[in-house]
Structures are given as C-alpha cells and as structure tokens.
C-alpha cells in the first residue's frame, strides 16, 4: 500500500496535559541606567563634604563675626577672641549719637517707592513686549539691553545734569528716578521671559469673556506672575537699599542721607580709625528690612528666576 501525499507532512508538536508546549522566555524591559546615583568612594565623599563645609564657612563667617562683634565692648570689637562681656552699648550709641534713624527712614522711603514704581513699569512693559507687536519693539528690547552695559560711573554725570535742570538735586525723587533707570530695564527683560511662559490662550479666553487688554493683564496675568513679581520686587528693593554712588552725588545735607551714604560718616579719614563699634551695630540693623523682604519673596524666588529658561 502506498502512502498518500498528506501522510508525508511533518507532524506539529501537540501539547499534552503532562508535557506543556514550549513557551519562549519573556523579555524583561530594559531599564535605563540612572545618572547621578553612582556610588562614591569614601575619599570622594570626604572631599565633597569638606569642600561644602569650607564654602559655608567662607560665606557665613563674615556675617557671623559682624553680628557677634556688635555685642562686644567698643575697645574689643576689632579682636577675634571672646569678649569680656556682652553689651548693647553699641546700639544705644548708634541710635543716640548719630542720625541713623533719619538715614534709616530715608532709605526705607526711597526703597519702597523704587520698588513700587519699578514693578509697575517693568510689569506693564514686559507684558506689552511679550504679547503685542508694535513698531520699534525690537529696538526697545535692544535699548533695554544696551543700557545695562554702561557702568554707574558713566551715567552719573548725564543724570546729574538732568536732575539739576529739573531742580531735583538733594531730593529723594532724584534717587528714585535714578534707581529706576537701573532696575527697570533688567526687570522688564525678566518679566518678559516670565510672561512668555504663560499661555496666550488665557488672553484669548479673557477677551471672549469681555475683558480688555488692561483687564486681562490685571485680573488674569498678574495673579499668575507672582513669582516673577516677587523676584523683581526683591531686586529693585536691594538696588535702592544698598546703592551709594547716586546717593553721594545727588544728596548734600545730613537730613537727606540714606543709610549706605550716611554710614560713611562713621569712617573718618586716616589717621583716625573707623568707629567699628557703631559700624557693626549699623550693619546688623541694615540687614533687617532686606531680610523681611526676602522672607516674603523667598518661596517665589526659584520659580521666578527659572521662568522662561525652558519651554514645552
């Protein structure tokens, strides 16, 4: 008997209850290797922590020494050792024998007005540059950038001439205007980058709801731009709080001095020694307003500084 053609076909393996069919092994998903989690040797860890401790010491030691020295007796301020006693005499002498309170008040007024005016101008200009197209937009942006290239020593003479013709010499208004020329261009660029990170769809939705350009800016965009506003507020406040070049050029009388310029009186010309006891106490008191502003702005600083750095 001959075999049919179908009998010569190969027989496929059949899985039975006792012998399971061959199953190919499952492939485990490839996990990318994490970077930045490599094991460091003990010596590398020691060097890293030693470097960090050294950096912290270099940054903190001058501030800690000034605060510690402000509670020493006057004749022991310049010494590095432990004081014979702690006293508040330096603070009492500063507040009673100098015009520190007047200088402090003048600096607070100038810094607050500079901050308010600087934020208002920077926010409106940054929003306009970010959202609208108008003739001279690129030229305006280049102008803001170029003004940051000139040092203060070059700008004092032309600004002093303008203030003199306007009759604003020895007034705090002149300082506010001069400080705004420093802060507004930089803050405008910063806020422009932050406004670029806010979707323009929100503007379109506000227009559909009946809001105009200013209403959209005031009610929709500004609440979302609080981190950027916090950074600009902190920057403009510090610009006015610690500046001395414009203050020394525009102010003439003791009752108009700001803190940064008034404290120069405590540093007489050689061979007389500086009043270290009064200077250390003044340095501690000067940090209080800046610390308060930083306390309220610190949670927004990281978000505001990194705004516009990445897109998508």
C-alpha positions as CSV (number, residue, x, y, z in Angstrom):
1,X,0.0,0.0,0.0
2,X,1.4,3.4,-0.9
3,X,1.2,6.4,1.4
4,X,-0.8,9.4,0.4
5,X,0.7,12.8,-0.1
6,X,-0.8,14.0,3.2
7,X,0.8,11.3,5.2
8,X,4.3,12.6,4.4
9,X,3.6,16.1,6.0
10,X,5.5,16.8,9.2
11,X,3.6,16.5,12.4
12,X,3.4,19.6,14.6
13,X,4.1,19.1,18.3
14,X,1.0,18.8,20.4
15,X,0.9,20.0,24.0
16,X,-0.5,17.4,26.4
17,X,-1.5,17.7,29.9
18,X,1.7,16.1,31.1
19,X,4.1,17.9,28.8
20,X,3.4,21.6,28.3
21,X,4.2,23.3,25.0
22,X,7.5,25.2,24.8
23,X,6.9,28.9,25.6
24,X,9.6,31.5,24.7
25,X,11.1,33.3,27.7
26,X,9.6,36.7,28.4
27,X,11.8,39.6,27.8
28,X,12.4,41.9,30.7
29,X,12.0,45.6,29.9
30,X,15.3,47.4,29.6
31,X,15.6,49.9,32.4
32,X,17.7,52.9,31.6
33,X,20.6,53.5,34.0
34,X,20.0,56.4,36.3
35,X,22.6,59.1,36.2
36,X,23.8,60.9,39.2
37,X,23.4,57.9,41.6
38,X,26.8,56.3,41.1
39,X,28.5,55.1,44.2
40,X,31.2,57.4,45.5
41,X,34.2,56.2,47.3
42,X,34.7,57.2,50.9
43,X,37.6,59.5,50.0
44,X,35.4,61.3,47.4
45,X,32.6,61.8,49.9
46,X,35.0,63.2,52.5
47,X,36.4,65.7,49.9
48,X,32.9,66.7,48.8
49,X,31.7,67.4,52.3
50,X,34.9,69.1,53.3
51,X,34.5,71.5,50.2
52,X,30.9,72.2,51.1
53,X,31.8,72.9,54.8
54,X,34.6,75.3,53.6
55,X,32.2,77.1,51.3
56,X,29.6,77.5,54.1
57,X,32.3,78.8,56.4
58,X,33.6,81.4,53.9
59,X,30.0,82.6,53.3
60,X,28.8,82.7,56.9
61,X,31.9,83.7,58.9
62,X,31.9,87.5,57.9
63,X,28.2,87.8,58.7
64,X,28.5,85.9,62.0
65,X,31.6,87.8,63.0
66,X,29.9,91.2,62.5
67,X,26.8,90.1,64.4
68,X,29.0,88.7,67.3
69,X,31.2,91.8,67.3
70,X,28.2,94.2,67.6
71,X,27.6,92.9,71.1
72,X,31.2,93.4,72.3
73,X,32.5,96.5,74.2
74,X,33.8,99.2,71.9
75,X,37.5,98.6,72.6
76,X,37.2,94.8,71.9
77,X,35.3,95.0,68.6
78,X,38.4,94.5,66.4
79,X,39.6,91.5,68.4
80,X,38.7,87.9,67.4
81,X,38.7,86.5,70.8
82,X,35.8,86.1,73.3
83,X,34.6,89.4,74.7
84,X,34.9,90.2,78.4
85,X,31.1,90.8,78.4
86,X,28.2,91.2,76.1
87,X,26.6,94.6,75.9
88,X,24.0,96.7,73.9
89,X,26.0,99.9,74.3
90,X,27.0,99.9,70.6
91,X,23.3,100.0,69.6
92,X,22.5,102.7,72.1
93,X,25.4,104.9,71.0
94,X,24.4,104.4,67.3
95,X,20.8,105.4,67.8
96,X,21.6,108.3,70.2
97,X,24.7,109.9,68.9
98,X,24.2,109.7,65.1
99,X,21.4,110.4,62.6
100,X,20.9,106.6,62.0
101,X,17.1,106.8,62.5
102,X,16.8,109.5,59.9
103,X,19.0,107.7,57.4
104,X,17.1,104.5,58.0
105,X,13.7,106.3,57.4
106,X,15.1,107.9,54.2
107,X,16.3,104.6,52.9
108,X,13.0,102.8,53.6
109,X,11.1,105.6,51.7
110,X,13.4,105.5,48.7
111,X,13.5,101.7,48.5
112,X,9.7,101.3,48.8
113,X,8.9,103.9,46.1
114,X,11.6,102.5,43.9
115,X,10.2,99.0,44.3
116,X,6.6,100.1,43.6
117,X,7.4,102.3,40.6
118,X,9.9,99.8,39.2
119,X,7.5,96.9,39.4
120,X,4.7,98.8,37.8
121,X,6.8,100.0,34.9
122,X,8.6,96.6,34.4
123,X,5.4,94.6,34.5
124,X,3.4,96.7,32.0
125,X,6.4,97.0,29.7
126,X,7.2,93.3,29.9
127,X,3.6,92.3,29.2
128,X,3.4,94.7,26.2
129,X,6.6,93.3,24.7
130,X,5.6,89.7,25.3
131,X,2.0,89.9,23.9
132,X,1.8,92.7,21.3
133,X,3.6,93.6,18.1
134,X,4.2,97.3,17.5
135,X,6.7,99.4,15.6
136,X,10.0,99.7,17.4
137,X,9.5,96.6,19.6
138,X,12.9,95.1,18.7
139,X,14.6,98.5,19.1
140,X,13.1,98.9,22.5
141,X,14.3,95.5,23.6
142,X,17.8,96.3,22.4
143,X,17.7,99.6,24.2
144,X,16.8,97.9,27.5
145,X,19.7,95.5,26.9
146,X,22.3,98.1,25.9
147,X,21.6,100.3,29.0
148,X,22.8,97.5,31.2
149,X,26.3,97.7,29.6
150,X,27.1,101.1,31.0
151,X,28.7,101.4,34.5
152,X,27.2,103.7,37.0
153,X,30.2,106.0,37.0
154,X,29.5,106.9,33.3
155,X,25.8,107.6,33.9
156,X,26.2,109.8,37.0
157,X,27.2,112.9,35.0
158,X,24.3,113.0,32.5
159,X,21.7,112.0,35.1
160,X,23.1,114.6,37.5
161,X,22.8,117.3,34.7
162,X,19.2,116.3,34.0
163,X,18.3,116.4,37.7
164,X,20.0,119.7,38.2
165,X,18.0,121.3,35.4
166,X,14.8,119.9,36.9
167,X,15.7,121.2,40.3
168,X,15.7,117.8,41.9
169,X,19.2,117.8,43.4
170,X,19.2,116.9,47.1
171,X,15.8,115.3,46.9
172,X,14.7,111.7,47.2
173,X,12.7,111.9,44.0
174,X,16.0,112.1,42.1
175,X,17.2,108.9,43.7
176,X,14.0,107.1,42.9
177,X,14.3,108.1,39.2
178,X,18.0,107.2,39.1
179,X,17.4,103.8,40.7
180,X,14.6,103.0,38.3
181,X,16.9,103.6,35.4
182,X,19.0,100.7,36.8
183,X,16.2,98.3,37.8
184,X,13.5,98.8,35.1
185,X,15.5,97.5,32.1
186,X,16.7,94.4,33.8
187,X,13.3,93.6,35.4
188,X,11.5,94.2,32.1
189,X,13.6,91.5,30.4
190,X,13.0,89.2,33.3
191,X,9.2,89.7,33.4
192,X,9.0,89.4,29.6
193,X,10.5,86.0,29.8
194,X,8.1,85.0,32.5
195,X,5.0,86.3,30.6
196,X,6.2,84.3,27.6
197,X,5.8,81.1,29.7
198,X,2.2,81.9,30.4
199,X,0.0,80.5,27.6
200,X,-1.6,83.1,25.4
201,X,-4.8,81.1,25.3
202,X,-5.6,82.7,28.6
203,X,-5.6,86.1,27.0
204,X,-7.9,84.9,24.2
205,X,-10.3,83.4,26.8
206,X,-10.3,86.6,28.7
207,X,-11.1,88.6,25.5
208,X,-14.0,86.3,24.8
209,X,-15.3,86.9,28.3
210,X,-15.3,90.7,27.6
211,X,-12.1,91.8,29.2
212,X,-9.9,94.4,27.5
213,X,-6.1,94.3,27.4
214,X,-5.7,96.0,30.8
215,X,-8.4,93.9,32.4
216,X,-6.7,90.8,31.1
217,X,-3.3,91.9,32.4
218,X,-4.7,92.9,35.8
219,X,-7.1,90.1,36.5
220,X,-5.7,87.1,34.7
221,X,-1.9,87.5,34.0
222,X,-0.7,89.3,37.2
223,X,-2.1,86.7,39.6
224,X,-0.2,84.0,37.6
225,X,3.0,86.1,37.5
226,X,3.5,86.4,41.3
227,X,6.9,84.5,41.3
228,X,8.3,86.9,38.7
229,X,6.9,89.9,40.5
230,X,8.5,88.7,43.7
231,X,11.9,88.5,42.1
232,X,11.7,91.9,40.6
233,X,10.4,93.4,43.9
234,X,13.4,91.9,45.7
235,X,15.8,93.1,43.1
236,X,14.5,96.7,43.0
237,X,14.4,96.9,46.7
238,X,18.1,95.8,47.1
239,X,19.1,98.1,44.3
240,X,17.8,101.1,46.2
241,X,18.7,99.8,49.6
242,X,22.4,99.4,49.2
243,X,23.3,101.9,46.4
244,X,25.8,104.6,47.4
245,X,27.1,106.2,44.1
246,X,24.0,108.1,43.1
247,X,23.3,109.0,46.8
248,X,26.7,110.5,47.2
249,X,26.2,112.6,44.0
250,X,22.7,113.8,44.5
251,X,22.4,114.4,48.3
252,X,24.0,117.3,50.1
253,X,22.6,117.5,53.6
254,X,22.7,115.1,56.5
255,X,18.9,115.0,56.9
256,X,18.6,113.7,53.3
257,X,21.3,111.0,53.5
258,X,20.4,107.3,53.0
259,X,22.0,104.6,55.1
260,X,24.5,103.5,52.5
261,X,25.9,107.0,52.2
262,X,25.3,108.2,55.8
263,X,27.4,105.4,57.2
264,X,30.5,106.9,55.5
265,X,30.5,109.5,58.2
266,X,31.4,106.7,60.6
267,X,34.6,106.1,58.6
268,X,36.7,109.2,59.1
269,X,39.8,110.0,57.1
270,X,43.2,108.5,58.2
271,X,44.9,108.5,60.6
272,X,41.7,108.3,62.6
273,X,40.3,104.8,63.0
274,X,36.8,103.9,61.9
275,X,34.1,103.6,64.6
276,X,34.0,99.8,64.4
277,X,31.5,99.6,67.4
278,X,29.0,101.8,65.5
279,X,29.6,100.2,62.1
280,X,29.0,96.7,63.3
281,X,25.7,97.6,65.1
282,X,24.6,99.5,61.9
283,X,25.5,96.6,59.7
284,X,23.2,94.3,61.8
285,X,20.3,96.8,61.7
286,X,20.6,97.3,58.0
287,X,20.0,93.7,57.2
288,X,16.6,93.6,59.0
289,X,14.5,95.3,56.2
290,X,16.2,93.3,53.4
291,X,15.7,90.1,55.5
292,X,12.0,90.9,55.8
293,X,11.6,91.4,52.1
294,X,13.5,88.2,51.4
295,X,11.2,86.3,53.8
296,X,8.1,87.2,51.9
297,X,9.7,86.7,48.5
298,X,11.8,83.6,49.1
299,X,9.2,81.0,48.2
300,X,8.8,82.6,44.8
301,X,12.4,83.3,44.0
302,X,13.3,79.9,42.4
303,X,10.2,79.8,40.2
304,X,10.7,83.4,39.2
305,X,14.4,83.1,38.4
306,X,14.0,80.0,36.3
307,X,11.0,81.3,34.4
308,X,11.5,81.3,30.6
309,X,14.6,79.1,30.9
310,X,12.7,76.1,29.3
311,X,9.8,75.8,27.0
312,X,7.4,72.9,26.3
